[in-house]
Amino acid sequence: MENERAVPGEVRIFLNHIYEFKKGVRNMVLYTMNKEYEEFAVRRLKNQNICYLTQEVSDNKINLFFGKKECMNAIRHFINRPLNRLTPEEDFILGAMLGYDICQQCKRFCGKKKSA
């Protein structure tokens, strides 16, 4: 119990995402985390042979994408700029790949197309 308290919540959430990925709950994960844990996270993913991609968000935050190789290969084609600069189509694809509710993604897509 005492050891659990020593592990920051942000790291525990990351480890839970790995658990869910390995159990097949999701094919791909996006987790925004403090850069202070990047080295730990990348080492853990490499040790478990999980494909990943990091994206700087700010001076102290990163987006950490990880999952199946096919998913990582696909997102490398468009995760080359901030997520708020994705086209409506790219945003839709990313949401679908992350397992977000498809009807919500459709509403989001239509809203983005309307305001574009």
C-alpha positions in Angstrom: 0.0 0.0 0.0 2.8 2.4 0.9 4.5 1.6 -2.4 1.3 2.6 -4.3 1.5 6.1 -2.8 5.1 6.5 -4.0 4.0 6.0 -7.7 2.5 9.3 -9.0 -1.1 9.1 -10.2 0.0 10.1 -13.7 2.3 7.1 -13.9 -0.4 4.8 -12.6 -2.8 6.0 -15.3 -0.1 5.4 -17.9 0.5 1.8 -16.6 -3.3 1.2 -16.7 -3.4 2.3 -20.3 -0.6 -0.3 -21.1 -2.6 -3.0 -19.2 -5.8 -2.2 -21.2 -3.8 -2.2 -24.5 -2.2 -5.6 -23.7 -5.6 -7.0 -22.8 -7.1 -5.9 -26.1 -9.4 -3.3 -24.7 -8.0 -0.8 -27.2 -5.8 -0.8 -30.2 -4.2 2.6 -29.6 -3.9 5.0 -26.8 -3.3 8.8 -26.6 -2.1 10.0 -23.2 -1.1 13.6 -22.5 1.4 13.5 -19.7 4.1 15.5 -17.9 7.5 15.4 -19.7 9.0 14.5 -16.4 7.8 10.9 -16.9 8.6 10.7 -20.6 11.9 8.7 -20.1 10.1 6.2 -17.8 7.2 5.8 -20.2 9.3 5.4 -23.3 11.6 2.9 -21.5 8.5 0.9 -20.4 7.1 0.8 -23.9 10.4 -0.2 -25.5 10.8 -3.0 -22.9 7.4 -4.3 -23.8 7.9 -4.0 -27.5 5.0 -1.6 -27.9 5.1 0.9 -30.8 4.9 4.5 -29.7 5.1 8.1 -30.9 5.7 11.2 -28.8 4.6 14.7 -29.6 5.6 17.8 -27.7 2.6 19.8 -26.5 4.3 22.4 -24.4 7.5 23.0 -22.4 6.3 20.5 -19.8 3.7 18.2 -21.5 3.8 15.6 -24.3 1.3 13.6 -26.1 2.2 9.9 -26.0 0.6 7.7 -28.6 1.1 4.0 -28.4 -0.5 0.8 -29.7 -0.5 -1.6 -32.6 2.1 -1.2 -35.2 -0.4 -0.7 -38.0 -2.1 2.2 -36.0 1.2 3.9 -35.3 2.3 3.6 -39.0 -1.0 5.3 -40.0 -0.9 8.2 -37.6 2.7 9.0 -38.4 1.3 10.3 -41.7 -0.6 13.1 -40.0 0.5 13.6 -36.4 3.2 16.1 -37.5 1.5 19.2 -36.1 -0.5 20.1 -33.0 -3.8 18.1 -32.7 -5.9 21.3 -32.9 -4.5 21.8 -36.4 -5.6 18.5 -37.8 -8.1 18.6 -40.7 -11.6 17.5 -39.8 -10.9 14.3 -41.7 -7.7 13.6 -39.7 -9.4 14.4 -36.5 -12.2 12.0 -37.3 -9.7 9.2 -38.2 -7.7 9.7 -35.0 -10.9 9.6 -32.9 -12.1 6.5 -34.6 -8.7 4.8 -34.1 -8.7 5.7 -30.4 -12.0 4.0 -30.1 -14.1 7.1 -29.4 -17.9 6.8 -29.9 -18.4 6.8 -33.7 -21.7 8.8 -33.5 -19.9 11.5 -31.4 -17.1 11.5 -33.9 -19.6 12.1 -36.7 -21.1 15.0 -34.9 -17.7 16.5 -34.2 -16.7 16.0 -37.8 -19.8 17.8 -39.1 -19.3 20.6 -36.7 -15.7 21.1 -37.7 -16.6 20.9 -41.4 -19.4 23.5 -40.9 -17.0 26.0 -39.1 -14.2 25.4 -41.6 
